[in-house]
Amino acid sequence: MLSLADMLLRLGVAIVVGAIVGLERELMGKEAGIRTDLMVASGAAIFTIVGLTLPSVVQVGNLPDVVARNSGFLSVIGNIVVGIGFLGAGVILHEGKRVRSLTTAATVWVVASLGILSGMGLFAFAFLSAVGLDVILFFTRKIGVREIPE
């Protein structure tokens, strides 16, 4: 089972990677900024930690056997993906023929994956993914089309 220190470290990393992406969104004046992204990453990390810890908490018998026979705790991660999809859908706005905030919604979804990585203890991958996401957002903004012809 994870120690409290391990859990807090994983949560701390989730907060940092969520803030890295959220800061870029905040500076661009987007609907979901630093607070939203760090909350999404933190929540995803907490749920992932719960999913990883659950077999140890309810252990009856040999833990490796319990884990091997019951992968239901992994469904926690699948439910994070679906749940955040609904959250992101609430960010998307329709204005006539235009759809706005699709990138922000996608960013919220990706930030949840960063939280999952952090919750699993994959810190380097989470951090590099967050930085990479910011780089992608920055450079695609430079080449993006702002106006859609009527």
N, C-alpha and C positions, 0 to 999 in steps of 0.2 A: 504494500500500500504506500501511496505517496505520503511523505511527511508534510506537516503544515508549512515548513520552510519551502519545500518543493512546490507546493500549491501556490504559495504567495509569489514565488519567483515566476512561475508560469503566468499567473495573473498580471504581474508587473510587466512582463514582456508583452503581453497582449495589450495592455494600456499604452505602452510605448509605440508598438507598431500601428495600433489604431490611431494614435495621435499623429504619427508621421503622415499617414494618408489624409487624416482629417484636417491637418494644418493646410495642406495644399488646397483642399476643398474650401476651407474657411477663407483663405487668402483670395480665392477666386469668387467669393460671395455666393457660393452654392447653398442650396437648402439644407443639406446634411453636411455639417462641418465637423470640427474637431470633437465636440461633445458627443454627437451622434456616433461618429466612427469609433471613438474609444469605448463608448458604451456597448456597441455591437460587438467589437472585438473582445471586450471583457466578458460579456454575457456568453459568447460562444466558447471562450476559454473555460468559464465556470462550468457550463454544461458538459464540455468535453472532459474536464477533470472529474466531474460526478460520474460520467459514463465509464471512465477508466478505473475509478475507485469503487464503484458499485459492487463488482464481484468480490472484492476483499471485505466489504462491509457485510454482505449477506452470505459470506462463505459458509458452506456446510460441507465439510470434508476437505479434500485435496484441491487447493486453489487452481493449479494448472488444469486439472480435470474439469473444474467448474467453468473455467474460461473456455476450454476447448469444446465443451458440450453446449454452451450457452453464449452465443455471440449477440444476443439481444441488446446488450449494453451498447453495442456499436450503432444501433439504430438511433441513438441519441444524436450522433453526428448527422445522420440522414435527415432527422427532423429539424436540426438547425438550418440546414440548407433550404428546406421547404419553408420553414417559418420566416426566415429572412427574405425569401422570395416574396412573401406576402407583404412584409414591411417595405421592401423596395418598390413594390407595385403601388403603394400608397404615395410614393414620392413623385411618380410620373404624372405629368399634367398634359392634358389635351387642350390646345388652343386652336380652334378651327382645323386646318389641315396639318398643323404642326404638333409634334410631340416634343415636350420639353422634359428635362431632368432624367432622361434615360441613362446617361452616363453616371449621374449621381446615384441612381438606383442600382446600377451595376457595381458601382464602387462600394456601396453598402454591402452588397452580396459578397464581393471579394474580401472586404474587411472581415466579414464573418469567417471566411476561410483562414485568414491570418490569425484570428482568435483560436480557431481549431488547431492550427499548427502550434501555436504557443501553448495551448492546453495539453498538447501531446508531448511537449518538450522539444520540438523541432525549431529551436530558437534561430539558428543561422538562416534556415530556409525562410522562416517568417520575416526576419529582418530584411534579408535580401529581396524578398518578394515585395515588401512594403516600399523599399527604395526604388525597386524596378517599376512598380506601379506608378509612383510619383513621376519618374522619368518618362514613362509612356504617356501619362496624362499631360505633362508639360509639352512634350514634342508633338503630340497629336493635336494639341490646342493650336500650335503654330501653323499647322497645315490644314486645320479643319475649315469647313465651309460654314459660315455664319448665317447667310441668307438663303432661303429656299425660294426659288422663283414661283410666282403664282401660276 
